[in-house]
Amino acid sequence: MIRVLRKGERHIHKIESLDELAHFEHIIWVDLQDASPTQVAQIESKFLVNFMSEQEQSEIETSSRYVETTERIIANSNFLQAEGKEYLTFPVSFILKGPILFTDRDSDLKSFADTVRKIKQLSSFSQNGAQIMLTLFESRIDLDADMIEHISREIAGLSKGLSIKKRVDESLLLRISEFQGLTMALRENIFDKQRVISSMLRSDKFEKLEQDKLRIIIKDINSLLEHTAFNFERLEYLQDTLLGLINIEQNKIIKIFTVASVIFMPPTLIASIYGMNFGIMPELKWSVGYPFAIILMVLSSATTLFIFRRKGWL
């Protein structure tokens, strides 16, 4: 699908073939979503632009993330989005050539929908492609902030679960590990945008108002990075606390078995002595020998248990 926006308009036009572009003038945004290779090639041929391949978009080298020439700016960035219970990364390619912005993506991203909604509400976003490009990154940063806030609330819920539950649930470790992976993926995506925005900030192709907006976006990115670092620290603290509680619970179980074995050691010794098959044993023909042995074994266990309680080991 190809979507087109003209300068000063608030309506996004959806077109199926490039023949329809002949009726459009003053185009400032061409958005390719799930476009076929033929459509991409036609756009490249008509506007003399070249989109990077998927392999080039996924590389982390600076030359693959941001390229600036005398005529255009080419940038690639990863957008994180929830797909069911999973969070997936989708690459987005940007080309800013003069007043026109070209975007190429393979998924319906919420940040693009938010940008379109802003365009429909405010006509100031429909002046040139650079403003739309900054608005896209601004919307993406806002979504990243919402995801970080969601993770922070979930981490706070895990903290309450640790303090309230009497029995430590090992599945909490899996949830903590899941949040660590999500925070790491989110942090990597924010770093990726920081590199692109920093490069754009050094460019002379943006006007003063756009430069000011880029500085604000950089400040927001830095604050998000600090927040993700704080979440990492909280998750590590929770992980250490949970592992400590699991160790304490396991030690309690081992302690119970140890105490039980020690308590039954004296009765076992007594039973072993009276179970020997020597011919001459004073208590062998004693009429109260059996009750005496039972009482002696009970007293030995009770004495051991009393000593353990006196020492505070139970």
N, C-alpha and C positions, 0 to 999 in steps of 0.2 A: 504494500500500500504506500502511496506517495501523498503527502499532505503539503500544502503550499499556503503561505501567508504573505499577503501584500502589505506594503507600507501604509500605515494609518488605519488599517482594517482590524476588526476584532474577530472576524470569522475565519476559521481554518477551512480551506477548500480541499476536498479529497478528490484525487484524480486517478484514473486507471491507466491512461496512456499519455505519452508526451505530446500528442497532438493537441490536447487540451491546454497545454502551456502557452500555445500561441495566443490565447485570449487573455493571458495574464501579463501585466506590466508592473514594474517596481516591486519585484519579488524580493523579500528580505529573509525568508526561511523556507528551505526545502527539507522536509523530514521523510526519511525512508525507513519504514517499519516493516520488517519481514519482506523486503523487496526482493524480487527475483534477480539473478545475475544479469539478465537482459535489461531490466529496468535500471539497475545500478550502472551498467555500461552506457546506457542511453543518457543518463544524467551526467555522467563523466564526460561524454562526448559533446553534449550540448553546452555545458558550462565550463568545460576545460578544467576539470578537477580530477583528482585521483584519490580514491579511498584506499586505505591500507587493508591488507588481507587480514583474516582472522588470526593467523599466526603472528603477524606483525603487531596486531593490537594486543595480543596476550604477552608479548615480551616486555621486560621491565627496564630495558635500556632507555636512557633519556631520549635518544633519537627516535624511539618508537612511541614515547609518551607525548612528546611535544617537538614540533618542527616549525620554524618561522622563516619565511622568505620575504622578499620585497613585496610580493603580491598577496600572500595568504598566510594563515596560521592553521596548522594541522595539529590536533590534540586528540589523544585517546585516554579514556578514563573508564574505570570499572564501577558499576552501580550495583549495590547489594539490595536484594529484594526477597521478601518472603514468598515462598511457593509451597503452600500447605504448611507442614511442620518444619520444612527445611528452608535455609537461607542460601540463595544462589547468587553468583556474581555474573553480571551481564556486561560485556564490553560495549562501549558507545564511542563512535568516531565522530569528531567534529572537524569541519573545515570552514574557516571564516575567510571568505574572499571578497574584499571590498565591503559593501553593505549587506551581502548575502551570507547567511549561515546555512551550511549543509550538515545534516545529522544522519547517521546510519546506525540502526540498532535492530536486534532480532527479537525483542520482547516488548510488550506493552508495559512501560515503566511508569510508576506513580508520579515521579518527579516531572515527567513530560505532561501528564494530565494536569498536575498542579500548575505548571507553567501556562498551559492553554487556558486554564480557568483565570489566571491573573491577566492574561492578554484580553480575555473577554470582559474583565471588570475594569481594567485601566488601559486606556489607549496609549499611554506613554511607553508601554513595552513594545509597541509596534512601529518603532522609528527606524531601527536598523538591526542587523543580525547580531552585532556585538552585545546589545542589551539583552536579546533573547538568550544568548549563550551564557551571560552572567546570571540571568534569572534561572536557567536550568541548573547551574551549579549551586545557586542559592537555595533552590527548592530541594536539591539533593542533600545539602548540608542540614537543612531543617528536618528532613526525614531521618538522617543519621542521628540527629539530636533526639528525635522521638524514640528511636530504637535504643539509644543509650539510656534514656529515662525508663523505658520498659525493662531493660536488663537490670537497672538499679533497683526497681521495685521488686523484681523477682529475687534478686540477691537479698534484699531486706526480708522478704518472706522466708527465704532459707535460713536466715539468722534467727528469726522467731521460732522456726521449727526446731532448731538445735537447742534452744533454751527451754522450750515447752515440753518436747517429747521426752518421755522417760526412757524409752528404748531407742537406741541409735539405729537409724535405717541406712544400710549400706547403699541403697539406691540414691541417696543424696549425693554420694560421691560421683555417680554418673551424671547427675544434673549439674553439679559444679563443673565437671569436665566439659559438659555441653556448653555451659555459659562461657567457660574459658575459650573454647573454640570459636564461639560466636563473637566474643569480644575481640579476639585476635583477628578474625576476618574483617570485622568492622574497622579496627584500627588500621589494618593494611589498606582498606579502601579509602580511609580518610587521609593516610599518608600519600596515597596515589593522587588524590585531589590537591593536596598541599603542594606537591611538585608541579602540577599543571598550573595552579593559580599563581604560584610564585614566579613561574616562567612568564605568565601573562602579565604579571605586575611589572616585570622588567621590560615589557614591550612598549614601543612608542605608537602602537596602532590603536590605543584606547584613549578616549578623551578624559579630561580631568574628572568629570563626574563618574565615569566608569572606573577610573583609577581609584577614586575614593571608595567605590563599592567593592573593588577587589581587596582593598585593605581591610574593609569590614569583614569580608568573607574569610580572609586569612586569620583575623582575630578569632572569629567563630571556630575555625578549624583548630587553632591552637588550644582554645578552651575545651573542645571536644576531645582532643588528644590527652589533655590533662585529666579529664573525667574518665576516659577509658583506662588510663594508668591507675587511677584511684580504684576503679572496679577490679582491675587485676589484683591490686593489693588486698581488697576485701575478699576476693575469691580465694586467694592464697591463704589468708587468715582463716577463712571458713574451712578450707581443706585441711589445714594443720589442726584446727580445733576438732573437726570431725574424726580425723585419724587418731587424735589423742583420746577422744571419747570411746572410739572403738577399741583402742588398746586397753583403756581402763576397764571396759566391760569384759574383754577377754581375760584380763588379769583377775577380775572378780570370779569368773568361772573357774579358772585354774586354781585360784585360792580356795574355792569351795571343795574342789576335788582333793587338793593338798591337805586341807584340814580334816576332811572325811577319812582320808587314808591314815593320817597321823592318829586320829581318835580311835580307829579300829586296830591300830598296831598293838597296844597292850592286851586287849582281849584275845587277839590272835596269838600273842606270845603265851598267854595263860593256857589257851586251848591246846597249843602245841605241846606245852610241858605235860599237861594231864593226858595228852593223847599218846605219849610214849609207851611202848610195850615192855617195860622192865618188869621183871618178876616180883621184885620187892618195891612197893610204893606205899607209903604210910596211909594215904587217903583212898587206896584202891578198894578196901573193904569197909570204908567209913560210911555209915548210913546217911549222913548229911553231906557227903562229899560232892554230890552233883549240885544241890542248891548252893553250897559254898562256892563252887567254881563259877556258877552263874552270877552270884552276887559279887564275887571278886572281879569278874569281867565287867559288870555294869559299873562298879565303883571305879575301876581303872579308866573307863571311858569318860565317866562323869568328872573325875579329877582332871583329866587332860582337857576336857571342855572348859572346866572352871579356870584352869591356868590360862588358856587361850583368851577367855573373856577378861580375865584380870589384867593381862598384858595389853588388851585393846586390839588384838589381832582379829577379832570377829566383830 
